[in-house]
C-alpha cells in the first residue's frame, strides 16, 4: 500500500515491487516517471479521471471503452471490448511491425546513402556515374523490392531494443560504405593500370554492388528460418541469372569480362564477404547455414 508513503520513497519502491495498492493519482504518475528514468518502457491501463495523469505520462496508454471520455481521449489505444485478452496480440503485432519495418528500411536506405555519397564524390572527379538506370533493376527488384515485401509480412515477436534510427543506421552504414569502397577500387584500378573500359567499369561495378547488397539482405535476415533462407537463395539465383543469361545481359547493357576484370570482380566479392564477416561474426557460419525451424 502507498497510502502513507512519501513521494521521495517512491523511486526505490517502484524498482523493488510489482504490485501497488491505494495509489493516488499523482503517485501513479511518479511511479511511471521513476520507471522511465531507469530506462523502462511503461504501459498504463486505466478507465477513470484519476488515471489521466498516469496515462499521459506513460509510453503507451490504454483505456477501456467503458471508461471516461478523458481517459479515452488521452490514450493511445482504446479496448472496445473491455477485454484485456486482446493486449497480447496487440503487442505481438506491434513488435512485428516495428521489427520488420526496421529491416525493410535498411534495404531502401543503403541505396539512398551510397547513391548520395557516390554522387558527391563524383562531383570532384572527371568520372561519370557508373550505372545506367536499367542496370539498377536487379538490385531494386530482386534485392530490395521483393525481399522487403516478404520481410514486412514475416512473423516477428522479437522485443524491440534501443533507438529505431540508430538500429537502422547501424546496418545501413556498413553496406553503403562497402559498396562505395568497391566502386572506388574499380575506379582506381581503371585509372592506375588502364585496364577497364567504361562498359567494363559499369559491368564490374554493378555486379560487385549487387553482391554487396545481397550481403546486406543476408545481414538483415539473420536469424535465418526456412522462409528467409529460400528468399536469400532465390534472390541470389535470380541476380546471377540476370547477369549471365545472354539476352538479359544485352538488356542490362553488360559486357563480357576478360580475365583481369573477372579476377577483380572475384576479389571484390571476397573482400565484401570478409568485411561483412568482420562486422557480423555470425555470417562466418552462413555456409553451412544453421536454419531455425
Helices and strands as residue ranges (DSSP letters): G 7-9, H 10-16, H 25-37, E 43-46, G 49-51, H 52-57, E 60-64, H 69-74, E 77-79, G 84-86, H 87-122, G 133-136, H 137-138, I 139-145, H 146-152, H 164-193, H 198-221, H 226-244, H 246-251, H 259-279, G 281-286
